[in-house]
């Protein structure tokens, strides 16, 4: 029994994010409506912290289109992101250029975590 508990605890420690990662994560929930919008500067470049290097987001509620080439998407132009899809955007330029817009009559909601990705 002790051995199983020790192995379970060791596994949990290996999966837990390091302290530096927890201190550098930002979050926002963005409603994507009829005007193209992006990831806010406040979570890409949080005050008193280094700039984030990656953002991961999951779409809820309704389908949207997105672009990260500096041009706003439209309801018919851009890549589709379906409800439940997970999207990762890496690099300051791509994070700043990211824009999304809804495709239909219902707004989508992006749940966005940005973080300092030390692997890139």
C-alpha positions as a Markdown table, in Angstrom:
| # | Residue | x | y | z |
|---|---|---|---|---|
| 1 | Unk | 0.0 | 0.0 | 0.0 |
| 2 | Unk | 2.8 | 2.4 | 0.8 |
| 3 | Unk | 4.5 | 1.7 | -2.5 |
| 4 | Unk | 1.3 | 2.5 | -4.4 |
| 5 | Unk | 0.9 | 5.8 | -2.5 |
| 6 | Unk | 4.5 | 6.8 | -3.2 |
| 7 | Unk | 4.2 | 6.0 | -6.9 |
| 8 | Unk | 0.9 | 8.0 | -7.1 |
| 9 | Unk | 2.4 | 11.0 | -5.4 |
| 10 | Unk | 5.5 | 10.9 | -7.6 |
| 11 | Unk | 3.3 | 10.8 | -10.7 |
| 12 | Unk | 1.3 | 13.7 | -9.4 |
| 13 | Unk | 4.4 | 15.7 | -8.8 |
| 14 | Unk | 5.7 | 15.0 | -12.3 |
| 15 | Unk | 2.4 | 16.3 | -13.8 |
| 16 | Unk | 2.2 | 19.5 | -11.8 |
| 17 | Unk | 3.4 | 22.6 | -13.6 |
| 18 | Unk | 6.5 | 24.1 | -12.1 |
| 19 | Unk | 6.2 | 27.3 | -10.0 |
| 20 | Unk | 7.6 | 29.6 | -12.7 |
| 21 | Unk | 4.9 | 28.4 | -15.1 |
| 22 | Unk | 2.1 | 29.1 | -12.6 |
| 23 | Unk | 3.4 | 32.7 | -12.0 |
| 24 | Unk | 3.4 | 33.5 | -15.7 |
| 25 | Unk | -0.1 | 32.3 | -16.8 |
| 26 | Unk | -2.8 | 34.8 | -17.8 |
| 27 | Unk | -6.4 | 34.2 | -18.7 |
| 28 | Unk | -9.3 | 35.9 | -20.3 |
| 29 | Unk | -12.7 | 35.0 | -21.7 |
| 30 | Unk | -13.6 | 36.8 | -25.0 |
| 31 | Unk | -17.0 | 37.0 | -26.6 |
| 32 | Unk | -16.5 | 36.9 | -30.4 |
| 33 | Unk | -19.3 | 38.8 | -32.1 |
| 34 | Unk | -19.8 | 40.7 | -35.3 |
| 35 | Unk | -16.6 | 42.8 | -35.1 |
| 36 | Unk | -13.3 | 41.1 | -35.5 |
| 37 | Unk | -11.2 | 41.1 | -32.3 |
| 38 | Unk | -8.1 | 39.6 | -30.9 |
| 39 | Unk | -6.2 | 38.6 | -27.8 |
| 40 | Unk | -5.9 | 41.7 | -25.6 |
| 41 | Unk | -2.5 | 43.2 | -24.9 |
| 42 | Unk | -3.2 | 43.0 | -21.2 |
| 43 | Unk | -2.8 | 39.2 | -21.2 |
| 44 | Unk | -0.1 | 39.0 | -23.9 |
| 45 | Unk | 2.1 | 41.5 | -22.1 |
| 46 | Unk | 1.0 | 41.5 | -18.4 |
| 47 | Unk | 2.3 | 44.3 | -16.2 |
| 48 | Unk | 5.3 | 43.4 | -14.2 |
| 49 | Unk | 5.9 | 40.1 | -16.0 |
| 50 | Unk | 7.7 | 39.0 | -19.1 |
| 51 | Unk | 5.7 | 39.0 | -22.3 |
| 52 | Unk | 3.8 | 35.8 | -22.9 |
| 53 | Unk | 5.1 | 33.6 | -25.8 |
| 54 | Unk | 2.0 | 31.4 | -26.4 |
| 55 | Unk | -1.7 | 31.4 | -26.0 |
| 56 | Unk | -4.0 | 28.4 | -26.0 |
| 57 | Unk | -7.7 | 28.8 | -26.4 |
| 58 | Unk | -10.9 | 26.7 | -26.6 |
| 59 | Unk | -14.0 | 27.8 | -28.4 |
| 60 | Unk | -17.4 | 27.6 | -26.7 |
| 61 | Unk | -21.0 | 28.5 | -27.8 |
| 62 | Unk | -20.7 | 29.0 | -31.6 |
| 63 | Unk | -18.4 | 28.7 | -34.6 |
| 64 | Unk | -16.0 | 31.5 | -35.5 |
| 65 | Unk | -13.4 | 32.3 | -38.2 |
| 66 | Unk | -9.9 | 33.5 | -37.5 |
| 67 | Unk | -6.8 | 34.8 | -39.1 |
| 68 | Unk | -3.4 | 35.7 | -37.8 |
| 69 | Unk | -1.9 | 37.3 | -40.9 |
| 70 | Unk | -2.8 | 40.9 | -39.9 |
| 71 | Unk | -6.1 | 41.0 | -41.8 |
| 72 | Unk | -9.5 | 40.8 | -40.1 |
| 73 | Unk | -11.5 | 37.7 | -40.9 |
| 74 | Unk | -15.2 | 38.0 | -42.0 |
| 75 | Unk | -18.1 | 35.7 | -41.4 |
| 76 | Unk | -17.2 | 33.9 | -44.7 |
| 77 | Unk | -13.4 | 34.4 | -44.9 |
| 78 | Unk | -10.7 | 32.9 | -42.6 |
| 79 | Unk | -10.1 | 29.5 | -41.0 |
| 80 | Unk | -13.0 | 27.9 | -39.2 |
| 81 | Unk | -12.9 | 27.1 | -35.5 |
| 82 | Unk | -15.7 | 24.9 | -34.3 |
| 83 | Unk | -17.1 | 24.6 | -30.8 |
| 84 | Unk | -14.8 | 22.5 | -28.7 |
| 85 | Unk | -11.8 | 23.1 | -30.9 |
| 86 | Unk | -8.5 | 23.9 | -29.2 |
| 87 | Unk | -6.1 | 26.4 | -30.9 |
| 88 | Unk | -2.6 | 27.3 | -29.8 |
| 89 | Unk | -0.9 | 30.5 | -31.1 |
| 90 | Unk | 2.8 | 30.8 | -30.6 |
| 91 | Unk | 5.0 | 33.9 | -31.0 |
| 92 | Unk | 4.4 | 37.5 | -30.1 |
| 93 | Unk | 3.7 | 38.6 | -33.7 |
| 94 | Unk | 1.1 | 35.9 | -34.3 |
| 95 | Unk | -0.5 | 36.5 | -30.9 |
| 96 | Unk | -0.8 | 40.2 | -31.7 |
| 97 | Unk | -2.2 | 39.6 | -35.2 |
| 98 | Unk | -4.8 | 37.0 | -34.2 |
| 99 | Unk | -8.3 | 38.1 | -34.9 |
| 100 | Unk | -11.7 | 36.2 | -34.8 |
| 101 | Unk | -15.3 | 36.9 | -35.8 |
| 102 | Unk | -18.5 | 34.9 | -35.5 |
| 103 | Unk | -19.9 | 33.1 | -38.6 |
| 104 | Unk | -23.6 | 33.2 | -37.8 |
| 105 | Unk | -26.1 | 34.8 | -35.5 |
| 106 | Unk | -24.7 | 33.5 | -32.2 |
| 107 | Unk | -21.4 | 34.8 | -30.7 |
| 108 | Unk | -18.7 | 32.4 | -29.8 |
| 109 | Unk | -16.7 | 32.6 | -26.6 |
| 110 | Unk | -12.9 | 32.0 | -26.5 |
| 111 | Unk | -11.5 | 30.9 | -23.2 |
| 112 | Unk | -7.8 | 31.9 | -23.5 |
| 113 | Unk | -4.8 | 31.1 | -21.4 |
| 114 | Unk | -1.5 | 32.8 | -22.3 |
| 115 | Unk | 1.8 | 31.6 | -20.9 |
| 116 | Unk | 5.6 | 31.8 | -21.0 |
| 117 | Unk | 6.5 | 28.8 | -23.1 |
| 118 | Unk | 10.1 | 28.0 | -22.2 |
| 119 | Unk | 10.3 | 25.2 | -24.8 |
| 120 | Unk | 10.2 | 27.7 | -27.7 |
